[in-house]
Each structure stands twice: as structure tokens, then as C-alpha cells.
Amino acid sequence: MSDKFTPGMRDDSKENPVEDMLEGSLNRLGTDYIDIYWIHNASDVERWTPFLAGLVTSGRVKRIGVSNHSLEQVKRVQEILKPTGVQISAVQNHFSLLYRNAMEDGLLDYCKENDIQCFSYMVLEQGALSGKYNSQNLMPADSNRGRTYNPLFPALADLLAELQRLATNYQVTPAQIATAWAIGRGTTPILGVTKVEQVLDAAKASQVTLSADEMVKLEDLALQAGVNTRGGWEGQA
């Protein structure tokens, strides 16, 4: 079970807004501890990080995680926590074939070297890498994701074709190939599911092991597409 502290939702009238938000979560969830408690964004690392250690030492939080933090911000959180004997054990960032910042800035390597679990979200880029959409079959034009991704599909044609080719070879779906790529790069994908069959489909991705050449080819095609899907909410530059 996990939950999060969101700096933008803090109550500054409280002496310890982080602890206050945690207590609210514990009450709503009917539990006395959270497995992973996240700082949901990198707004003012210096201010919020010191509150985390006490939550762990009290036993109400088992693991500390940070979301949407850059490598330098993760390192700074570690520095602040080090005197307390507490450290980050999880990072949750946007990571996909179209947004590989965690690879490029060294965050993935840092996580591996420091035994930090790296969770990836938006692995399928809101369906753009699912195989369901392309230049001939666009997302709903009046939706936010349609406005974001529909203009990108012409540039993504070669990448989508390769995802489909690999999907055919492995007898899975393009979405499972994109997810297998994220797993192959050492992350734990966070996938939105609402049906049992979606859970089963997602699980199949963990059974696909792409070769090194296949991984690199996907990344090269994504690079050649030249698109940037960084979200405005993200802390990375």
C-alpha cells in the first residue's frame, strides 16, 4: 500500500504538514502504516525532506519514495536524510520510449547502484504506444491526449511499426513490447487497469525478454522521431 504527500496540497497552519497528511491517509485507509510514502513532486526539497525521517522511525512508514525528482534532487534528498539513517528506497518518474530522461541523466544507474526501486509511469504514453492509435486511427480530437499525441503520430510511424513487428514475433501486443522495454531497462511499470483481462495482459509483458539489439533499435527509432513528451508537472529540466 502506498500514498503520497503533495506539497501543493499542504496545510501551512500545521506544525508538520507531512505528518498531518499522512495521518489523514492512515485514517482513510484504515491502517496504522503505509508501505511506501511518496513526496509527490520536487517542490522545495529542502523544506519537506526533513519531515520524512520521523515517519519511518515511528513505524508508520516502511519505505520512503520520491516522485518527479531529477537525479540531482534525489541525491539532495539522500544527503538531507543521511544523518538520520533513513534513505530513499523508491523513485517514481515518467519513463517511456518517448521520454528517457531517467536514462539520459543517470538516474536509472544511480538507482541501481544505491538499491533504489525505480517505478515508471506513462510507459504507454496514454495509449500512444499501445498499438491502438496511429496517423490513420487517431485519438479523440477533443481529448487532452488527442491534442497532445495526434500531432506526433506521423513522426512515430517507424517506432510504432517496429513495436508491431516485435509484437508479432513475440506473439504479444505492441503495448506489451513497450512495457517489456521499460522492464528491461530496470524499472517497475505502473499501469492503469480496470479489468481482470487488463491485469493478465500486463502480466504477460513480464514474460517478454527483448534482446539488447531489439532494445537499442527501439530507442534509436524513438530518438529519430524527435518528440518530447515531458509533462509540465515534472521536476526535470
C-alpha positions as CSV (number, residue, x, y, z in Angstrom):
1,M,0.0,0.0,0.0
2,S,1.3,3.4,-0.9
3,D,0.2,7.0,-0.6
4,K,1.7,10.4,-1.1
5,F,2.4,13.9,0.3
6,T,1.7,16.5,-2.3
7,P,3.4,19.8,-1.5
8,G,0.8,21.8,-3.4
9,M,-1.9,20.4,-1.1
10,R,-0.2,21.2,2.2
11,D,-1.8,22.9,5.2
12,D,0.7,25.5,6.3
13,S,-1.2,26.1,9.5
14,K,0.0,22.7,10.7
15,E,3.4,22.3,12.5
16,N,4.2,19.3,10.4
17,P,2.1,19.2,7.2
18,V,3.7,16.0,6.0
19,E,2.8,14.1,9.2
20,D,-0.7,15.6,9.2
21,M,-1.3,14.5,5.6
22,L,0.0,11.0,6.5
23,E,-2.4,10.8,9.5
24,G,-5.3,11.6,7.2
25,S,-4.2,8.9,4.8
26,L,-3.9,6.3,7.6
27,N,-7.4,7.1,8.9
28,R,-9.0,7.0,5.5
29,L,-7.3,3.7,4.6
30,G,-8.0,2.1,8.0
31,T,-4.4,1.1,8.6
32,D,-1.6,2.1,11.0
33,Y,1.2,2.1,8.5
34,I,2.0,2.8,4.8
35,D,4.4,0.6,2.8
36,I,5.7,3.4,0.6
37,Y,5.0,7.1,1.3
38,W,5.9,9.4,-1.5
39,I,6.9,13.0,-1.8
40,H,4.8,13.6,-5.0
41,N,6.9,16.3,-6.6
42,A,10.2,18.1,-6.1
43,S,8.7,21.4,-4.9
44,D,11.1,22.7,-2.2
45,V,13.2,19.6,-1.5
46,E,14.9,21.4,1.4
47,R,11.7,22.1,3.2
48,W,9.9,18.8,3.0
49,T,12.6,16.2,3.1
50,P,13.5,16.6,6.8
51,F,10.0,15.6,7.8
52,L,10.3,12.1,6.3
53,A,12.8,10.5,8.7
54,G,10.4,10.7,11.7
55,L,7.7,8.9,9.8
56,V,10.0,6.0,9.2
57,T,11.4,5.8,12.7
58,S,7.9,5.9,14.1
59,G,7.0,2.8,12.1
60,R,4.1,4.5,10.3
61,V,6.0,4.4,7.1
62,K,8.1,1.4,5.9
63,R,9.7,3.0,2.9
64,I,10.3,6.5,1.5
65,G,9.8,7.3,-2.1
66,V,10.1,10.4,-4.3
67,S,8.3,11.2,-7.5
68,N,9.2,13.5,-10.4
69,H,12.6,14.2,-8.9
70,S,15.7,14.7,-11.1
71,L,19.0,12.9,-10.3
72,E,20.4,15.9,-8.5
73,Q,17.2,16.3,-6.5
74,V,17.3,12.6,-5.5
75,K,20.9,13.0,-4.4
76,R,20.0,16.0,-2.3
77,V,17.2,14.2,-0.6
78,Q,19.6,11.4,0.2
79,E,22.1,13.9,1.6
80,I,19.4,15.5,3.9
81,L,18.3,12.1,5.2
82,K,21.7,10.5,5.7
83,P,22.4,11.8,9.2
84,T,19.1,10.2,10.4
85,G,20.0,6.8,9.0
86,V,17.0,6.9,6.7
87,Q,17.2,6.7,2.9
88,I,15.1,6.7,-0.2
89,S,14.1,3.2,-1.4
90,A,11.9,4.1,-4.3
91,V,11.7,6.6,-7.2
92,Q,8.6,7.1,-9.4
93,N,9.1,9.0,-12.6
94,H,7.7,9.4,-16.1
95,F,9.7,6.9,-18.3
96,S,8.9,5.6,-21.7
97,L,10.5,5.1,-25.1
98,L,9.4,8.7,-25.8
99,Y,10.8,10.1,-22.5
100,R,14.0,8.5,-21.5
101,N,15.3,11.3,-19.2
102,A,15.9,8.8,-16.3
103,M,18.4,7.0,-18.6
104,E,20.0,10.1,-20.0
105,D,20.6,12.0,-16.8
106,G,22.0,8.9,-15.0
107,L,19.1,8.4,-12.6
108,L,18.5,4.8,-13.5
109,D,22.2,4.0,-13.0
110,Y,22.1,5.8,-9.6
111,C,19.1,3.8,-8.5
112,K,20.7,0.5,-9.4
113,E,23.9,1.5,-7.6
114,N,22.0,2.5,-4.4
115,D,19.4,-0.3,-4.3
116,I,16.5,2.1,-5.1
117,Q,13.5,0.6,-6.9
118,C,12.6,2.7,-9.9
119,F,8.9,2.8,-10.8
120,S,7.9,4.1,-14.2
121,Y,4.7,5.7,-15.2
122,M,3.3,6.8,-18.6
123,V,5.1,3.8,-20.1
124,L,2.5,3.7,-22.9
125,E,2.2,7.5,-23.2
126,Q,-1.5,7.5,-22.5
127,G,-2.0,4.9,-25.2
128,A,0.2,6.4,-27.9
129,L,2.5,3.3,-27.7
130,S,-0.3,0.8,-27.2
131,G,-0.7,-0.1,-30.9
132,K,-4.3,1.1,-30.9
133,Y,-3.5,4.5,-32.4
134,N,-1.6,5.9,-35.4
135,S,-1.9,8.5,-38.1
136,Q,-4.9,6.7,-39.6
137,N,-6.5,5.9,-36.3
138,L,-6.2,9.0,-34.1
139,M,-7.2,9.5,-30.5
140,P,-10.4,11.6,-29.9
141,A,-9.5,15.0,-31.2
142,D,-11.3,16.8,-28.4
143,S,-9.5,15.0,-25.7
144,N,-6.3,16.2,-23.9
145,R,-4.3,13.2,-25.0
146,G,-5.6,13.6,-28.6
147,R,-4.4,17.2,-28.6
148,T,-1.0,16.1,-27.2
149,Y,-0.3,12.9,-29.2
150,N,-2.3,13.2,-32.5
151,P,0.2,15.7,-34.0
152,L,3.1,13.3,-33.1
153,F,1.9,10.2,-34.9
154,P,3.5,11.0,-38.3
155,A,6.9,11.2,-36.6
156,L,6.2,8.0,-34.6
157,A,5.3,5.8,-37.6
158,D,8.6,3.9,-37.7
159,L,8.7,3.3,-34.0
160,L,5.1,2.1,-34.0
161,A,5.8,-0.2,-36.9
162,E,8.7,-1.7,-35.0
163,L,6.6,-2.2,-31.9
164,Q,4.1,-4.1,-34.1
165,R,6.8,-6.2,-35.8
166,L,8.2,-7.3,-32.4
167,A,4.7,-7.9,-31.1
168,T,4.0,-10.2,-33.9
169,N,7.3,-12.0,-33.4
170,Y,6.7,-12.5,-29.7
171,Q,3.0,-13.2,-30.1
172,V,2.0,-10.3,-27.8
173,T,0.7,-6.8,-28.2
174,P,2.7,-3.6,-29.0
175,A,1.7,-2.4,-25.5
176,Q,3.4,-5.4,-24.0
177,I,6.5,-4.8,-26.0
178,A,6.7,-1.2,-24.9
179,T,6.2,-2.4,-21.3
180,A,8.8,-5.1,-21.7
181,W,11.3,-2.5,-22.8
182,A,10.7,-0.5,-19.6
183,I,11.1,-3.6,-17.5
184,G,14.3,-4.4,-19.5
185,R,15.7,-1.0,-18.5
186,G,15.3,-1.9,-14.9
187,T,12.0,-0.2,-14.0
188,T,8.8,-1.4,-12.5
189,P,6.0,-0.1,-14.7
190,I,2.8,1.4,-13.2
191,L,0.0,0.5,-15.5
192,G,-3.6,1.7,-15.2
193,V,-6.0,-1.3,-15.2
194,T,-9.7,-1.6,-14.6
195,K,-10.5,-5.1,-15.8
196,V,-9.1,-8.6,-15.0
197,E,-8.1,-9.2,-18.6
198,Q,-6.0,-6.0,-18.5
199,V,-4.2,-7.3,-15.4
200,L,-3.5,-10.6,-17.2
201,D,-2.3,-8.7,-20.3
202,A,0.0,-6.6,-18.3
203,A,1.5,-9.6,-16.6
204,K,2.4,-11.1,-20.0
205,A,4.8,-8.2,-20.5
206,S,7.0,-9.5,-17.7
207,Q,7.4,-12.8,-19.6
208,V,8.9,-11.0,-22.7
209,T,12.7,-10.5,-22.7
210,L,13.8,-8.3,-25.5
211,S,17.3,-8.7,-26.9
212,A,19.9,-6.0,-26.4
213,D,19.7,-5.2,-30.2
214,E,15.9,-5.0,-30.1
215,M,16.1,-2.6,-27.1
216,V,18.6,-0.4,-28.8
217,K,16.7,-0.4,-32.1
218,L,13.5,0.8,-30.3
219,E,15.5,3.5,-28.6
220,D,17.1,4.6,-31.9
221,L,13.7,4.9,-33.6
222,A,12.3,6.8,-30.7
223,L,15.3,9.2,-30.8
224,Q,14.8,9.6,-34.6
225,A,11.2,10.6,-34.0
226,G,12.4,13.7,-32.2
227,V,9.4,14.1,-30.0
228,N,9.3,15.4,-26.4
229,T,6.5,14.2,-24.1
230,R,7.8,15.8,-20.9
231,G,4.9,16.9,-18.7
232,G,4.6,20.4,-17.4
233,W,4.2,19.0,-13.9
234,E,7.6,17.3,-14.0
235,G,10.6,18.5,-12.0
236,Q,13.2,17.6,-14.6
237,A,14.7,20.2,-16.9
